[in-house]
Amino acid sequence: AAHAAGQTTPAPTAPQASGWDAFWQSMNEGMQKASNHPYNTNTAKLSQDIPDTTVEGAGYVSDCDPKKCAGADTNYYMKASLKSITIPGSKNIVTATPGTYPNDVKVHTFSEEDVTFYTRHLEAMKDAPNSPFGPATFGGDGSGGLLGPALMALPGQSMNLFVMNEIDPDYQKKGYAPTAENYAQKVNNKVQTGSRMAVSLLGNTKSTIAVVSKAGEEVFDPVTAAQMDMNFENVPGWTTNHSFNLFNIHLHGMEVAPHLFHPMGSSDPKAPWITLEPTPKNGQQCYCYKFQIAPTQSKGLYAYHTHRHGTESMSTWSGMFGALLTDNYVLPSETPTAVLQATNNPATNPASSQMYNLVQMSTALGLPFEDGDVYPFILYNSMWKFKGKKFVQTNPTSAQTFPSATETKEASTVEVNGFLENQIPTTQLSPFLVNQEYQPTLNATAGHMSFFRIFCISAQYLCGFQVKNSAGKNLPFHVTASDGITFSSPEYFSTGAINTKLSVVESGAKVMFTVSGNKLGKEAVDTVESLEAQDQAYLQIGPGMRQDVIVQFPTEGTYTISQTGYPGLNAPQVLANIVVQASAVCGTTGKGGNSCKAVSLTSYQFTAARDVSSVVARPSARHVGLDFEQQLNRKKAPFVQWGVADQSGSSFQPYAENHTDMLATGGTCATWTIRSKDVIFHPFHIHVNPFVVQDVQMAPVAGKIEYTAALAQKLLTASAFYNPAFSNHWRDTVMIPPMGSVTLKQCFDAGPAADNIGTQLTRFAGKFVFHCHFLTHSDTGLMHNFMLTKGDPITPPSTVPSLVPGDCTTCPTVDPCGLWLSKGCVKCPAGATVEGCLCLVPAGSVPAMMQKYSSSDKDVTATGAAGGLRLGRAATV
């Protein structure tokens, strides 16, 4: 192919083909003696004696009466319908560049005004007694724009969620679910199929289904629609009445009972999907979800989105999702000014609140932190077509063209394009929005802690985050949490370069990707060139993942947040502009200007951190080995075929609703190793319990795999993707690298609280799933059922420790000095003893702030030979 293309640079010498097998064998070392076969049960066994784990009171509400879904600590009522939403800033989206139209050298943008997105949308029911929603910046009640209602749910509490489907049942019903004809057109399309084959064959030499001609062109036997074997369960839209208007709801990252299958919490291996229908005909238009939030739930940013197999990609492109906040403090002003004592109540315990920790850190380090310094940054990617204009008539693999320049200017409304057009993709309009705007302008102050809460919601693309000044230089930042779970201390992402020159990779890319009619070669080379300058101050975030980031802007000026493009994964784009003003003390520019000095945050310890070491130290009952895999049978639909396989490659399984062959016992732990044997990222996500990422293995390894595989890995990952935020931390979603693996440790501990101090007597159990969070993969087979039992009963403590003797209600509840004391019936700090209303704290465990008070404040008195401190109010206060 290189010779045919007229290239004189010889291709690098490739190792022996056996190197690929040798690499995977080396990855398996240490696992061979472990019980790493993933399938340890079957549907027949699980069907013999099904335990009753269903959630009482949850289920379909046939008459759609929301009052039947009340009675929890928090209660929310929302509906799905079609809505027209104006997208601020969308008129600036470029729809055509010079040369798009004949004899046209202009850059065309969307229209004269911001366009309207006509879409499926979630919004609060106005006439229902909803609990308080989160701030409008996180979505409010869902009426102000694209974001769904911002829900609030605290650890240890209950939350009921009533959902009603009022989407027009006929919307996008005809011609949107892929057909055998569509898939035949796809596999016969040389450009689209050829690109897929060229990339996929690098990682899976056993999938040789194309012949390369002497001219360097792939040769495929034509496939007819009659020859196409349709796996309808994994063809989007086919099991949902040939439409994308049926859905259910999933609380992403939440430690709650399984809730995708009916009845909610069921342990029936054949339990069907919860499916909200758009008409009352079958009594399934409304559903009442009843959740008990685990007391172990971390306080942070989570989400909810639809999860009905076959429609989740289309509904995500539509915008059917929202934020879910589990912290009782969302903004700095909501946190108390005094230092609060830790309590046993998981809902109100300030020590477990990241926001409370951030406020305390800002005070301790002298960094201003105000409500205006908190920025929800919900990155959302949609796939649009102009409403009423059918770009693709019968062949979804044809390259889309826009209307004429005049028609583009006159366009006013867009809607989600079809599934296959989006997946390939031939859809040309695929903007990334921030919250509910295109390239919004944010305001910040130099020298402050600017706190970005990033959430990537995308059906098939990665999200990125980097901050640049007006000169194009990256700014460093600190990361404080991943997937809603706070780190033990902030982690610093510097601007030091971490990539070596990729000239060899670039040369190889020109050889490997130069295929007739394949544009991937140029995209690959362009990407390599842009990545050469990449540095560590960059986050690549997969769908479903969240990161909390603190940026300290040094001076006034205009900054940008942007993402780098990867071939086939997302386009480079400016995401937001930030106008920074100087503070009262620093941040001015020009003659006599004074830049705000950056403060290191890495030494500050967060009490909200979730312990990692105790989980790592626990034994694993099993070591589960899985491959996320694709097959490339051109006579099967969907094409490509996605599924899960064991690591011997002997049992490729596309998703099947009635098939459950993996089982875990509550209270035990498991080690997972999940691999991708292709040059494709996969965001792995599992429900109910989070996990600790322990190891990331990446090819290439010199001498282990073929050169082309090593090249592809370098090309698509570079070094920017892998950083401390991806290992040795808790997560609920993690990226599996191309040609590599992730090893994680998961303990199946989550369960409901039995009282208001978080006592746990049982665990969540039932049927749920793990899957790739590229929803176009999940919707077409890359998902698997999983069964969890409650395990052994949890024995409660034999005695409840006394909090304070006597009538504790007479103790003061507020301390004017801001010290830790026994407030009412609340327990004293760990290690303290109780005397009346006072907490006796040993001197060695007294925080530095307390030490300061002990030397200067008469209301803190030394007591005892050990020099402890008696914390409380003296009679003179």
N, C-alpha and C positions, 0 to 999 in steps of 0.2 A: 504493500500500500504506500509505503514511503517512497519507493522507487517510482511508482506510477504517478505519484503526486509531484514528481520532479524535485524531491528533496535530496540534497547531497549529504546532509548530516546523517551518519549511520546510526541506527537504533542501538541503544546500550546492550551489551551482552547480557542475556538473561540466564539465570541459574537453571539447573535441571528442573524439569516439571515436578519431580518428586519433592521439591522444596516446599510446595504448598502443603502436601500431606505431612511433611516433617514439622511444619509450623504448627498445625493443629494438634499434632501429637505432643509437641512441647507444651502447648497450652493446657493439655489434659493431664500433664504430670502433676501429681499430688491429688488428683481427683479419682484416679483409677480404682483405688481401694475404698473410696467413699460410695455411699448408696446414692449415686448421682442420676439414676434413671428417674425421670420426672413422673411417670405414670404408675401410681401405687394403689389404684383402685379402679373400679369401673362402674358404669351406670347400674348394672344389674345388682351388684353388691349394695350400693347405696340405696337402692329402691326397696330392699328387703325389710328394713325397719327404720322408717324415716322419723327422726325425733321432731317434736313440735317446737320449732324455734321461731315461729311466725310472731310478728309484732302485733300485740293486741290492739284492736281498734283501727289499724291501718287498712286501707283498701279502696276500691272503687266506691264512689258515692253516686248511686244511680240517679238520684233526683237533684244532684249538684247543689245541695243545701250546705253552704259553708259553715253553718252553725254546728254541723256534725263533726267538725274538725277543730274544735276549740279545746281549751283546758290546759294548755302547756304553759311553761314559763314565758315563752315567746310564741306568738302565733302569726303566721303570714298567709295571705290569700292573694294569689296572682293568676292571671289568665294569659293565654297566648292568642294573638289575633294578627291580622294584617294591618300594617300601619305605614303611612308615608312620613319619612323622617328626613328633614333637611340636614345635610352633612356640611358643617361649617368648614370653609377652606377648600371644598372640593372643586370649585371652579378653577383652581390652580393645577389640577392634575393634568399632566401632559398626555394628550391622546395621539398626537402625531408629531413626528420630527421631520426635518427637511428630507424630502425624497419619498415620504410615505405616499403622497399623491403625485401624479404626473405633473411635471413642470411646476412643482410647488416647493419653495425653499423656506416656508414659514414653520414656526413652532406653534402647534395648535393646542389649546387647553380645552377643558371640558365644555364650558358654556360661559355666557355672559354673567350668569348668577350661579350660586351654589346649587348643586343638583339635589333632587329628592330621591331617597332610597326607599323603594316600595318593598316591604319585607315582612317576614314573620317576626313577631316581637313579643317579649314578655313584659308585663306591666302589672302593678298592684291593682287589685279590685277596689274601686273607690268606696263602695258601700259596705265594705267588710271592716271589722275592728282590728286592723293590722297593728302589730307592735311597732315601736319606733324603728325607722330605717336608718341606715348609715348616711353620712353626709352626701349632699348632692354631687360632690366631686367624685364620689364612688358610684353614683347612680341614683341616689335618693329613692323615690318610689317607682322609678322607671319611666315616668311620664315626660322627663325633660330631654330625652334624646335616645340614642341607640342602646345604651347600657340598660340591662334589666335592673330590677329593684336590688338595692344593697341590703342584704340580710345581716342581722346581728344574732350571734348565738354564742353563749359562754360555756366554758368547760363545766361539766357536771350538771348542766341544766337540760331541760326538755325543750324541744322546738317542734311545733306542728306546722306543716306546709300543705296548704290546699291549692291544687293546680287545676285549672279548667282550660280545655282546648276549644277555642272559638275561631280557629283558622278556617277560612272558606275551603271546604273539602275538594272543590274543583280547581283550586289554584295550582298552576304548574303540574297538572295531573297528566295531560296528554303530551307524549313525546319527550318526557324528561327522564324516565327510567331507561337505562341502557338496554338495547335489544341485541339479539344475535347478529342482526345486520350491522349494527353499530360496531360490535366487537370485531366482526369480520373486516370491516373497513379499517379498523385500527391496526390489526395485525398485518394487513396488506399494504399499509402505508409505509413506504420505505424510510422516509425521514424519521417519523415518530418511532416506529418499531426498531429501525436501525440504531437510533441513538440509545434506546433501551438495551438492545443486545450488546452494543459495543461496550457500554459501561458494565452491564451485568456479567458478561462473560469473563471479565477481569477477575472477579472474585469467585467464580464457580465454573471451573473448567469442565465439569461434568454436564453442564447445560448447553453443550454445543449443538445448536439447532439451526445455525446459519452457516452458509458456505461463503467464503470471501473469494470473489473472482480475481482474475489477474489484474483487472483494472481497479481493484480496491473497493469494489462495491459489494454489499451483501446481496445474496440471492436467496429469495424465499419462495417456497411453493405457495401459490395462492390458496386462500381458504374461503369457502362459501359459508353463508349463514346456516345452511342445512348441515354442514359438518360441525358446527360449533356446539360443543357439549356445555350446556348452561347449568352451573351450580347456583340455582336461583336464590338460595339462602344468603349467598355472599355477593349477589348482584344488587347494588343499591336500588331501593324503591320497590322491589318485587314482592317482598313479604309484608309490605305496608300498603296494600291496595293500589300498587302501581303509582304511588305518590310519595311526597316527602312531607306530608302534613300531619303525620302521627309521630308522637315523641313520648319520652318520659324524662325524669329529672335525676341527676346524680350530683351529690355533694362531693366535690373534688378535693381529696386530701383530708377529709373529715373522718375522725374515728367514731363511726356510728354503725348501726346494724346494716347488713347488706340490704340494698333497696332497689335493685334493678329488676328482680323477678317477682312474680305474683304467686301467692300472697307475700307481702314484704317480709323479708327475713326467712323465707322458706328454705328448708333443707332437702326439698325434693329435687333430685338431680335432673328431672325433666320439667322443672317449673318454667312456665312461659314468661316472656318479657312483659313487664308492665307496659301497657300501650294506651296512651290517651288518644281517643279518636275524636275527629272534629265534628261529630254529630252525636245526639243522645240515643241513637237507634239501638245500640247494644249495651247501653248502661255503662259505657266506659269513657265518657267524656270528661269526668272529674275523678281526681284521686286525692286521698288524704294520706300524706306521709307523716309518720309519727317517729321522731328521732329523740333518743337520749344521747346527749353529747358526752363522750367519755371524760372523766376527770383528768385523764392524762393528755387531753387535747392541748396542744401548744397554742398560745395566743398570738395570732398573726393574720396574714392575708390568705384567704382560701377562695374558693369559687364554686359555682354550680353551673351546670350546662346540661344539655339533652344528651341521652345516651342510648336511644333505641337503635339497635343494630339495623343498618340499612338506610337510616336517615340522619345520623349524627353529623356527617360531613356537610350535607346541605343545610341543616339547621344551624350549624356553627357558622358557615358562610353567611347565613341570614342574620346572625347576631343574637341567637337565643342563648344568652349566658348572662351571668352577673357576678358581682363580688360578694363574698361572705366573710365577715369580720368576726373574729373570736376574742378580741381584746375589749375589755370594758373601757379602755382609754384609747380613743382613735386619734385625738389631737392633743398637742402639748398642754393646752389650756384646761383640758379635762382632768389632768392629773393633779393630785393634792400638792400643795407647796411644801408640806412637811414630809419628813422621812417617815414612812409608814412601817409598822411591824408586819412581818409575814404572818399569814393566817392559814388555817387548815381548809378554808373554803376555796376550792379551786376557781370558782367564778369571780371572786372578789380579791383574791390574793394579789397584792401589788407586786410582790417579788417575781411573779410569773409573767408580768406584763412587759413586753418589749418597749412599748411607748413610755411607761413609767421609768424603765431603765435608761432610755435615751434622755429623758428630761433630767434625771439625776446625773448622768454623764455630762450633759451640756453644762450643768451648774458646776460640777467638780472641775471641769476643764476650761471654764470660762468662754464657752462657745454659745452665742445666742441661738435659740431654737424656739420658733413661734409657730402658730397655726399656719401661717402663710408659707412656711418652709416645708410643708408636707405635700407631696405631689403623687397622687395616684397616677400610674403610668401603665395603663392597660393597653397592650399592643395587640391589635386585632387586624387580621387580614381577611378581606372578602374578595369575591370573584364576580365581576359585574358585566352585564350587557345592558345596552339601552333598551328600556321597556318597549315592547312592541316591534323591535327591530331584530329579526332573526338573522344573526350573522352567519350561523351555520345551519344550512337547510337540512340535508339528509346525512351528511358525512361529518361527524364531530371531530375527525382528525385533520380536516382541512384547516390551513392557517386562516385565522379570522382576519377580516378586513373591516375597517371602520366605514361608517357612512361618509359621504362627501364632506368637505370642509364646511360647507354651508349647513348641512344637516347636523354636524357635530356642534356647531355654534347654537343651533336651535334646540338641541337635546335638553330635556329637563328632568327626566326620571330614569333611574336605573333599577335593575333587580338582579337577583342571583342568576347566574348562568347555569346551564345543565351540568350534571355530575361529570359525565365523561369529558366534556369540553374543559372543565376545571381541572380534572385529574391529569390530563395528558401533559401539559395544559396548552390548549390553543386560545383560552380566554386571555385577551390582551389587557383588560382593565382589572388589575389585582392590587389595589392600593393597600398600604398599611395605615390604619388609623390609630391615633392615640386617644384613648377614652372614646370620644364620639366625634372627633374632629380630624381633618387632614392637616398635618403640619401646624399644630396649634402654637401660639406664642405664650410662653410662661414667663412669669416675673420672679426674680430672685434677688437676694441681697448678698453682697460680698462679705466674707468672713462668717456667715451663718452656717449652721448645719442644714444643708438642703437634702431632704430625705425623700428618695424616690422609691415607691413601692411598685415594682415591675411585675407584670403578669403577661405571659405570652399565650394568647388564645388564637390558635391557627389550626386549620384542618390539615395542612400539608407543608407549611413552610417554617423555617427557623426564624427567630427574632434576634435582633442584636441591640447592643447598648454601648455607645461610646460617646464621650463628651469632648468636643473640640472648641478651641477658642477661635477668634477671627483669623488667626494666622494658620489655622488648620492643625494645630498641635493638640494632641490628646491631653486631657486632665486626668490625674490619678483619682482614685476614690477608695472608699472602704465599703465592704460588704458585711452586713450585720445578720442576715438570716437567709435561709434557703427553704423554699416551699412552706413558708409560714413558721418555721422552727428556728429560734434564735441561736446564734453561735455563742460559744463561751466568751468570746471577745471579738471585736471587729477585725476583719482581715483586710490587709492593704493590697491594692492592685496598683502597682507602680507603672510608670511610663517607660521603663527600661525595655529595650528590644529583646524579644525572645525567639525570633525567627532568624535562622541563618539564610544566606542567599539561596534562592531556589532556582538558580540558572540551569542546573542539571534537570530539575523537574520540568522547567519550562521547555527545554529542548526535547525532553521525552514526551511532553504533552503535545507538541507539534507533530511528533511522529505517531503517537498512539491515537490521537483524536482526529487525524486528517482522514476523514472518510467522505466519499462523495456525497454531497447533499447534507452533510452534518455540520451544523453551526457550533456544536459543543466545543470543537477544537479552539476556535477563537475565544469563546467565553472562558475556557479553561486557562488559556495563556493570559488573558486579561486579569483573571482572578489571581493567578500566581504573582503577577507583577504588582498588584495592589496589596497582596499579603506580605510582600517582602518588607514593607515598612510597618507592618503591624506590630503592636507591642502588647504588654500584659494588661493595660488598662482598657480591656474590651471584654464584654460578656456576650457569648453566643448562647441563647436560651431556647430550649426546645418547647414545643406546645405543651401546655399544662404546667410548666415550671414557673416559679416565682423567685425573685431575688429582691432583697431590700438593700438599697445602696445610699451611702452618704457622700455627697460631693461638697467640697469647700471651694467656692469660687474666689479667686485671688483679687480680681479687680472688676470694676464696672466694664460694661461692653456687651456685645452680642455673641452668644455661644450657640452651638448646635448639638443636638443629640441625633446620632445617625447609626446606621447599620451597614455592614459590609455585605456584598452579595456573594453568593455561592452558586455555581452553575446548577440549575434545576432545583434549587432550594429556596432562594429568595433573591430579590433584586436589591442592589444598593440604593438606599433612600435616606434623605433627611427626614427624621421623624418629628422633630420639634425644634423650635427656636426659643432661646432663653435670653431675655433682656435682664441684665444684672445691673443693679444700682449700687453705688458705694454706700457703705454703712456710715454711721456717725464718726467712726474712729479710723477707718481704713478703707482701701479699695479704690481710691482715686487714681487716675492716670494723668499723663502729661507731665509738664514741668512741676516738680515738687510733689508728684504723686506718691502715695505709699500703698504698696500691695499688702493685703491681709496675709499674715503668716499662717501657713497650714499647720494644724495641730495633729500630731499622731494620736490615734485612738486605740491602737492595738494593745495597750497595756491595761485598758479598762475591762474589768470582769463583769459580765452580765449574770445577774441572779436568775434571769428568765431562761437561761440555757438549759437544754435537755441533755441529760447525762448520756454519753456515748460509751464510756468504759465498761459500765455494768452490763450492757447488752453484748459488747464484744467478748466479755469474759464468760458469758453463759455458753453452755455446750449446745451444739446444733444436733437436732434429732436426725436431720437429713441434709445432704448436699445435693441440691437440685441442679441438673445441667440441662439447659435449653438452648435451642437455636431459633432465632427469628429468621425465617427463610422465605425465599421466593422460588417459584417454579415458572418456567417459560414455555408451557405447552400452548402453541398457537391455535390449537383446536379446542381449547377450553376457555370458558368465561366464568368469572372475570379474568381478564388478561391485564397484568400478570396475576398469577395465583399466589396469595400470601397465606402463610400458616406457621404453626409451631411444630418443631421437630425435636426429638431427643438428639444428643450430641453424637450418636452413631450415625445419624442421618437415615434411620430406618423407618421412621414413623411420621411422615409429613401429615399434619392435620389442619386443614382449613377449619374455620369456626363452625360448630354445630350446636344449636341451642339445646338439644336433647342429649348431649353427650358430656359426661363429667367423669374424668379419670384421674383427678389430682385431689388429694386430701391432706389436711394438716390438723393437728390437735391443738386446741387452745391451751395456752400456757407453755408451749414449747417454742423452740427457735429453729430456723432453717437458714442454711447458707445457699444462696442462689448464684449461679454463674450463667449469664445470658450472653449469647454471642450473635454477631452479625457476620455471616460469611460472604457478604457482598459489600460493594463500595457504597453503602447506604447507611445513613444514620437511622437509629430507631429510638425514640423516647419511650422507655419502658415505664409503665404505670400499673400499680396494683392497688386495689381498694382495701378499706377497713383499717389496715395497720401500716404505719410508715416503716422505713428501713434505714440502716446505716450503710453508706457506700464504703466498701473496704478497699477495693482495688480496681484499677482500670488498666487493661492490657490493650496495646495497640500494635498492629503490624504497621509499618514494616519493621522487621528485624533482619539485619544484614545476613544474607545467606540462608534465610529461612523460607522466603516466599519468592515467587517470580517477580521480576523487575516491574512488570506492569501493575501487579497488585500493590507493590510498595509505592509506586508512583501515584496510583489512584488515591491511596490513603493520604499521602502527603498533599496531594492536590486538593482534596476535599476537606481535610481537617485542618491542615497547617498546624501551628502550635497554639493559635489563639483560642481554640475551643477548650483546651484542657487547662484547668486552673484549680486552685485550692477549693473553690466552691463546689467542686464536683466529687471530692473524695473526703473521707473521714468526717462526714457530716450526715445528719439526718436529712432524708428527702422522702417524697412520695412519687417523684418522677425523675428519671435519670437518663441521660443520653448514652446509648450503646454506640461506640465508635464504629465506623466502617472497618471491616476486616479486623475486628477486635472484640473485646468482651468487657463486661462489668461484673464484679463480684460484690454481693451485698449480703448483709445479715438482717434478718427480719424475725421478730418475736411476736407471736400471736397473742397479745396481752389485752388489747382494748376491750372494754366492757362498760356498762352503765354504772353510774354512782347510785348507791343505796341510800345516801343521806347527803346533807349539805356540807359535809367535810370530806367528801370524796371516797368514802368507804366502798370498795368494790367487792361484790360477792359472786359475780358471774362474768362471763365473757360473751362478746358477740359471736354469733355463729350463723351459718347458712351458706347459700350458693351465691357466689359473686364471680368477678372476672379479673384477669390481668390482660394487658393488651399493649399494642403500640399506640402512642398518642398522636402519631400522624393518622388522623381519622380516616383518610383515604385508604390507608393500609388496613386499619381496624375494620372499616365497613366492608372490605373485600376479603376478610378472612383472618387477619393477624390479631386474633383475640382468642382467649381460652377460658373455659369455665374452671372454677376452683371451689372446693367445698371445705368449710371450716367447722369443726366441732367446738363445743364449749370447754372440753377438757375436764380435768378433775375439779371438784368444788373448791372454791376459795374459802379458807377458814378465816373468819374475822378475828381481830385481836381479842384475846381472852378478857382483857380489862381495858377500859378507856382511861388514859391518864388524866388525873385531876388537873384542871386548868388553874383555878385559884380557889383557895379554901374559903369557906363561909359564903356569905351572900355576895356573889361576884357582881351582881347588878348595881351595887353601890359604888363600884370602882369608876373612876373617871374614864371617859371615852376619848377625850382629846387632851393631848399633852401640850401645854403652851411653849415648851422648850423644843418641841420637835423630836423628843427622844423616844426610844423604844420602851414602852411600858405595857403592862397587862391591861388592855383596854376592854373593860367589861369582862365577858366570858371568853376572850380570845387567848389562845395559848401564848406563853412567853417565847422568846427566841430559843432556838436549839442550844442546849448546854446550860441554860439558865435554870435557877430554882425560884420558887415562888414564896413570897412572904407578904401575906395580906393582898394588897393591890399592887405590890411591887414585884419587879423581876430582878433577881440577883444574877448579874452577868459576870463570869470570871474575867479578870483583867486581860488575860491572853486572847480572849475572843471579842473584846470590845472594838468596834470599828474605829478608824482614825478620828472620825467626827466626834465619837463619844469621848475619846481620849481628850480632845480639845475642850469639850464641855467640862470634863472632870477636873481640869486644871484651872478653869476660870469661872465656873458657875457654881454658886453655893447650893443650888438645888440638886446637885449630884454629889453624894457623900461617899467617901471611901468606907468600907466596912470589912471587918475580919482581918485575920493575919495574912490571908492570901492577897489582900489588896484588891478585892473585887469592887464592882460598882453597884450601888443601889439606885436603880433608875425610877424616879417617880417625883411627885410634886411635894415639895416641902410645905410646911404650914404657912410660910411667908408668901407663897405664890398666890 
